[in-house]
């Protein structure tokens, strides 16, 4: 709706992974070059990881589209597959098979060995033509262990001189931990190229915004002033997906005000409409929740008024603008900031059997507490007994009012929480909030999905218990 006003040919901050908008920041350019090199040199296994929203899919599509006809690719975007389904999808994407080949009747007659034989014959044919075959699997942190083992076996398809199939695993930071498990040690040893994407710094955000505006048709009339750029960096912490969301809403707000100059106040209002100061929306780099001001945290949406103290009050976009009403409703869903940063090595406190601290209590007594119990100093507790859990956030103090409110909200939703003490170099004592105690990854993923979809906790991340609480 604002394209004509700004003179744009398309939305500059769309969330689709369009390669023409790829921005070569320092680390993204290095990752692109490494991926190109790995494919051209037939390195075998490659692994690219990054927090949610850091541009992994855009990077992959950019590199794959840049290859000529001498590189044939298969792209798997949905990792929730069985071993046989994975093989069928690879054959379909390589053009070896048609969908009707795998219908209900025929599909049952084609076993795994036949699928692998078909794939091997196709790869051998490509190799004889001097062409490379690349299998790219996105969101690979969600792959079940049997499927990961099947992928490892596919890497055994080779000639005397080279690998027939180059395999690229891309995923969130949990993929590194998955590859570090003993069950996948053989696969991990074969990964020759590894890279971790990082968020943009402040200067890269400035260039990124200008880059996307110009590609979308801007002639330089749209200006994000210094205050706006600082706030975009602050709210997004450099995560490209969040930068896009904020800037798109800021352009909409600028259109409402009939201005092409985007100010810090406009970005503040845009961030409020996205609930960036609300539970579940926060930068994916771990930072203790210390700076956010204390605020009321109801567990259900209300109609009362409330103003968060996290940011100074900003002027309304336009007097009487209907958007303001929606923003006020969003602000009322107040709870602590969630600031994940996976992968820290923590020192766990000794285990006390059955202990779980809730709103300031520990042990079995915690399970008897009503969710509305007032905040008291909780005892730091045990590591869960299972293999997987869901990491949410870190806090400076175990009696932090926001932490207590969040735990009460989670318990009201039927979730079991743990609070783990951690001595983090350079940051002192932190208290990590995790949800659930699972023996298998699939169950943990289901809970993480529920937290994201039903409770709005967008950065709930499945992690290995050993990585969260230390060994």
C-alpha positions in Angstrom: 0.0 0.0 0.0 3.0 2.3 0.4 4.8 1.5 -2.8 3.4 4.3 -4.9 4.0 6.9 -2.2 7.7 6.0 -1.9 8.1 5.3 -5.7 9.1 1.7 -5.1 8.6 -1.2 -7.6 8.3 -3.8 -4.8 8.5 -4.2 -1.1 12.1 -3.8 -0.1 11.9 -5.7 3.2 10.0 -8.8 2.3 10.8 -11.9 4.3 11.1 -14.2 1.3 14.7 -15.5 0.7 15.1 -13.7 -2.7 18.7 -14.0 -3.9 18.7 -10.6 -5.6 18.5 -9.0 -2.2 21.4 -11.0 -0.8 23.7 -8.6 1.2 27.3 -9.5 1.4 28.2 -8.5 4.9 31.6 -9.6 6.1 30.6 -13.0 7.4 27.9 -13.6 4.7 30.4 -12.9 1.9 32.9 -15.3 3.5 30.2 -18.0 3.9 29.2 -17.6 0.3 32.7 -17.9 -0.9 33.3 -21.0 1.3 30.2 -22.7 0.0 31.1 -22.0 -3.6 34.6 -23.3 -3.0 33.3 -26.4 -1.2 31.0 -27.3 -4.1 33.6 -26.6 -6.9 36.3 -28.6 -5.1 33.9 -31.4 -4.2 34.7 -31.2 -0.5 31.9 -33.7 0.5 30.2 -32.5 3.7 29.7 -28.9 4.5 27.9 -27.3 7.5 26.5 -23.8 7.8 24.8 -22.7 11.0 23.3 -19.5 12.4 20.6 -18.3 14.8 17.1 -18.0 13.4 16.7 -15.2 10.9 20.4 -14.7 10.1 20.0 -15.4 6.4 20.9 -19.0 5.9 18.2 -19.8 3.3 18.9 -16.7 1.3 22.6 -17.5 1.3 21.9 -21.1 0.1 19.6 -19.9 -2.7 22.0 -17.2 -3.8 24.9 -19.7 -4.2 22.8 -22.4 -5.8 21.3 -20.0 -8.4 24.8 -18.8 -9.2 26.0 -22.1 -10.5 25.6 -23.0 -14.2 24.4 -26.2 -15.7 27.5 -28.1 -14.6 26.1 -28.2 -11.0 22.8 -30.0 -10.3 21.1 -29.4 -7.0 18.4 -30.9 -4.8 17.0 -28.8 -2.0 15.3 -30.3 1.0 13.4 -27.7 3.1 11.3 -30.0 5.3 13.6 -32.2 7.4 10.7 -34.1 9.1 11.1 -37.1 6.8 11.7 -40.8 7.1 14.8 -42.3 5.5 12.8 -43.6 2.5 10.9 -40.3 2.1 14.2 -38.5 2.1 15.5 -40.7 -0.7 12.3 -40.2 -2.7 12.4 -36.5 -2.3 16.1 -36.4 -3.5 15.2 -38.4 -6.6 12.3 -36.2 -7.4 14.4 -33.0 -7.0 17.2 -34.4 -9.1 14.6 -35.3 -11.8 15.3 -39.0 -11.6 11.8 -39.9 -10.7 8.2 -38.5 -11.1 5.7 -38.2 -8.4 3.5 -40.9 -10.0 6.4 -43.3 -9.5 5.8 -43.1 -5.8 2.0 -43.3 -5.6 0.4 -45.7 -3.1 0.7 -48.8 -5.2 4.1 -48.4 -6.9 5.7 -46.8 -3.9 5.2 -49.8 -1.7 7.1 -52.0 -4.3 10.2 -49.7 -4.3 12.5 -50.5 -1.4 15.3 -48.5 0.0 18.0 -50.4 -1.8 16.3 -49.7 -5.2 16.1 -46.0 -4.3 19.8 -45.8 -3.5 20.6 -47.7 -6.7 18.6 -45.3 -8.8 20.4 -42.4 -7.1 23.8 -43.9 -7.6 23.2 -44.5 -11.3 22.1 -40.9 -11.7 25.2 -39.6 -9.9 27.5 -41.7 -11.9 26.0 -40.4 -15.1 26.5 -36.8 -13.9 30.1 -37.5 -12.9 30.8 -39.0 -16.4 29.5 -35.7 -17.9 31.8 -33.7 -15.6 28.9 -32.3 -13.6 28.6 -32.0 -9.8 25.6 -33.0 -7.7 24.7 -31.1 -4.5 22.2 -32.0 -1.9 21.2 -29.1 0.4 19.2 -29.8 3.6 17.9 -26.7 5.4 16.7 -26.7 9.0 19.0 -29.8 9.5 18.9 -29.4 13.3 15.5 -31.1 13.2 16.7 -34.2 11.4 16.0 -37.5 13.3 19.2 -39.5 14.0 18.2 -42.4 11.7 17.9 -39.9 8.8 21.2 -38.3 9.7 22.8 -41.8 9.5 21.1 -42.3 6.1 22.7 -39.0 4.9 26.1 -40.2 6.1 25.7 -43.4 4.1 24.9 -41.3 1.0 28.3 -39.7 1.3 29.8 -43.1 0.6 28.6 -42.9 -3.0 31.9 -42.1 -4.7 34.3 -43.0 -7.5 38.0 -43.8 -7.0 38.8 -40.1 -7.3 35.9 -38.0 -5.9 32.6 -37.9 -4.1 29.6 -38.3 -6.3 27.4 -36.2 -4.0 28.2 -33.0 -2.2 26.1 -32.5 1.0 25.4 -29.2 2.6 23.7 -29.1 6.0 22.3 -25.8 7.1 20.5 -25.1 10.3 20.2 -23.3 13.6 22.9 -23.4 16.3 21.5 -26.6 17.6 22.9 -28.4 14.6 26.4 -28.0 16.0 25.4 -29.7 19.2 23.6 -32.4 17.2 26.8 -33.2 15.2 28.7 -33.3 18.5 26.7 -36.2 19.8 28.4 -39.6 20.0 25.9 -41.2 17.6 26.9 -38.8 14.8 30.7 -38.8 15.4 31.3 -40.6 12.1 29.3 -38.0 10.2 30.9 -35.1 12.1 34.4 -36.3 11.1 33.5 -36.0 7.4 32.5 -32.3 7.6 35.3 -30.5 5.9 33.7 -27.0 5.7 32.1 -25.4 8.8 30.8 -21.8 9.2 28.7 -19.9 11.6 26.7 -16.9 10.4 26.7 -13.8 12.7 24.2 -10.9 12.9 25.0 -7.6 11.3 26.9 -4.9 13.1 25.6 -1.3 13.2 27.5 -0.2 10.0 26.3 -3.3 8.1 22.7 -2.6 9.1 23.1 0.9 7.6 24.4 -0.5 4.3 21.9 -3.4 4.3 18.9 -1.0 4.6 20.3 1.2 1.8 21.1 -1.9 -0.3 17.5 -3.3 -0.2 15.9 0.1 -0.7 17.9 0.7 -3.9 17.1 -2.7 -5.3 13.4 -2.1 -4.7 13.6 1.1 -6.7 14.4 3.9 -4.3 16.3 6.8 -5.7 17.6 7.8 -2.3 14.6 9.8 -1.2 13.8 7.4 1.6 16.1 8.2 4.6 16.5 6.4 7.9 18.1 9.0 10.1 20.8 8.3 12.7 18.3 7.8 15.5 16.3 5.3 13.4 19.4 3.3 12.4 20.4 3.1 16.1 17.0 1.8 17.1 16.8 -0.7 14.3 20.1 -2.1 15.5 19.0 -2.1 19.1 15.7 -3.8 18.5 17.0 -6.3 16.0 20.4 -7.0 17.4 21.5 -7.3 13.8 19.3 -10.2 12.9 18.3 -9.7 9.2 14.8 -11.1 9.6 14.0 -8.7 12.4 15.6 -5.8 10.5 13.3 -6.5 7.7 10.2 -6.7 9.9 11.1 -3.4 11.7 11.9 -1.5 8.5 8.8 -2.7 6.7 6.6 -1.5 9.6 8.6 1.8 9.8 7.9 2.4 6.1 4.2 1.8 6.7 4.3 4.2 9.6 6.1 6.8 7.5 3.5 6.4 4.8 0.8 7.1 7.4 2.6 10.3 8.4 3.3 11.2 4.7 7.0 11.4 5.3 10.0 9.8 3.5 12.3 10.5 6.5 12.1 7.7 9.0 13.0 8.9 12.5 13.8 7.1 15.7 10.3 7.7 17.0 8.8 6.0 13.9 11.0 3.0 14.5 10.0 2.9 18.1 6.4 2.8 17.1 7.1 0.1 14.5 8.8 -2.0 17.1 5.9 -1.7 19.4 3.5 -3.0 16.7 5.7 -6.1 16.4 5.8 -6.6 20.2 9.6 -6.6 20.2 9.5 -5.7 23.9 7.1 -8.5 24.6 7.7 -12.2 25.5 9.0 -14.4 22.9 10.4 -11.7 20.5 14.0 -10.9 21.3 17.5 -11.0 19.8 18.7 -14.5 19.4 22.1 -13.8 20.9 22.3 -14.6 24.6 22.4 -11.6 26.9 21.2 -11.6 30.5 17.9 -9.9 31.0 19.1 -7.1 33.1 18.4 -3.8 31.4 14.6 -4.3 30.8 12.6 -2.3 33.3 10.3 -4.2 35.7 6.7 -4.3 34.4 3.5 -6.1 35.1 3.2 -9.4 33.4 -0.4 -10.7 33.1 -0.8 -14.2 31.7 -3.9 -13.2 29.6 -4.7 -10.3 27.4 -6.6 -7.6 29.2 -8.2 -4.3 28.3 -6.6 -2.1 31.0 -3.9 0.5 30.2 -0.2 0.0 30.8 2.9 1.6 29.6 6.2 -0.4 29.5 9.2 1.5 30.9 11.6 -0.2 28.6 11.5 2.7 26.0 10.6 6.3 26.4 7.0 7.2 25.3 6.8 8.2 21.6 4.3 10.3 19.8 1.4 8.7 18.0 1.9 8.2 14.3 -1.3 10.1 13.4 -3.9 11.3 15.7 -6.8 8.9 15.9 -4.9 6.3 13.8 -6.5 2.9 14.3 -3.1 1.3 14.5 -2.6 2.8 17.9 -5.4 0.8 19.5 -3.8 -2.4 18.3 -0.5 -1.4 19.7 -1.9 -0.7 23.1 -3.5 -4.1 23.2 -0.1 -5.7 22.3 1.7 -3.8 25.0 -0.6 -5.2 27.6 0.8 -8.7 27.0 3.8 -7.9 29.2 6.4 -10.5 30.4 10.1 -10.7 30.4 12.4 -10.4 27.4 13.7 -13.7 26.2 17.3 -13.6 25.1 18.6 -16.9 24.0 22.2 -17.5 23.3 22.8 -21.2 22.8 26.0 -23.1 23.3 27.5 -21.6 26.5 29.4 -24.1 28.7 27.8 -23.8 32.1 28.6 -25.1 35.5 25.6 -27.0 36.9 24.7 -27.0 40.6 24.5 -30.4 42.3 21.3 -32.3 41.6 18.6 -32.5 44.2 16.2 -35.3 43.3 12.8 -34.0 42.2 13.6 -30.4 42.8 12.1 -27.7 40.7 12.1 -24.1 41.7 8.9 -22.2 40.9 8.4 -18.6 41.9 10.9 -18.8 44.7 10.6 -22.3 46.0 12.6 -25.5 45.5 12.2 -29.3 45.7 8.8 -31.0 46.0 7.4 -27.9 47.7 7.6 -26.1 44.3 5.2 -28.5 42.8 2.6 -27.7 45.5 2.9 -23.9 45.1 0.0 -22.1 43.4 1.1 -20.3 40.3 0.2 -17.0 41.9 2.8 -17.3 44.7 4.8 -14.1 45.2 8.4 -13.9 44.2 11.0 -15.2 46.7 14.6 -16.1 46.3 14.5 -19.5 44.5 17.0 -22.2 45.0 19.0 -23.1 41.9 18.2 -26.5 40.9 19.2 -29.6 39.2 19.7 -30.6 35.7 16.9 -32.6 34.1 17.3 -36.3 33.9 16.6 -36.6 30.1 18.6 -35.8 27.0 16.8 -32.7 25.7 15.1 -29.6 26.9 13.9 -26.2 25.6 16.0 -23.2 26.4 14.2 -19.8 26.8 16.2 -17.1 28.5 18.9 -16.0 31.0 18.5 -13.7 34.0 20.8 -11.9 36.4 18.8 -12.7 39.5 16.8 -15.8 40.4 14.2 -13.6 42.1 13.8 -11.3 39.1 10.1 -10.3 38.9 10.0 -11.0 35.1 11.5 -14.4 35.6 9.0 -15.3 38.3 6.1 -14.0 36.1 7.3 -16.0 33.1 7.6 -19.2 35.1 4.1 -18.8 36.4 2.8 -18.2 32.9 4.6 -21.4 31.7 3.2 -23.5 34.6 -0.3 -22.2 34.0 0.2 -23.6 30.5 1.1 -27.0 31.9 4.9 -26.7 31.3 7.5 -27.9 33.7 10.4 -25.4 34.2 13.9 -25.6 35.6 16.2 -22.8 36.7 19.9 -23.6 36.2 22.7 -21.5 37.7 25.7 -20.7 35.5 29.0 -19.0 36.0 29.6 -17.4 32.6 33.1 -15.9 31.9 32.9 -12.1 31.6 29.2 -12.0 32.7 29.3 -13.4 36.2 26.4 -15.5 37.6 23.5 -16.1 35.2 20.3 -18.1 35.7 19.0 -20.0 32.7 15.4 -20.8 32.3 14.6 -24.1 30.5 11.3 -26.0 29.9 10.8 -29.7 30.0 12.8 -32.9 30.5 12.7 -35.1 27.4 14.3 -38.4 26.5 13.9 -37.8 22.8 14.3 -34.8 20.5 11.0 -35.1 18.8 9.1 -34.6 22.0 11.2 -31.5 22.8 10.5 -30.1 19.3 6.8 -30.5 19.8 6.9 -28.5 23.0 9.1 -25.8 21.5 6.6 -25.5 18.6 3.8 -25.1 21.1 5.6 -22.4 23.0 6.2 -20.5 19.8 2.7 -20.8 18.4 0.5 -20.7 21.5 2.5 -18.6 23.8 4.3 -16.4 21.3 7.8 -17.4 22.5 9.5 -17.2 19.1 13.0 -18.0 20.3 12.3 -21.2 22.2 15.1 -23.5 21.1 15.6 -27.3 21.6 19.0 -28.0 23.1 20.9 -30.9 24.6 20.7 -31.0 28.4 24.4 -31.4 28.6 25.0 -28.2 26.6 22.7 -26.2 28.8 23.8 -27.3 32.3 27.3 -28.5 31.8 28.7 -32.0 32.2 
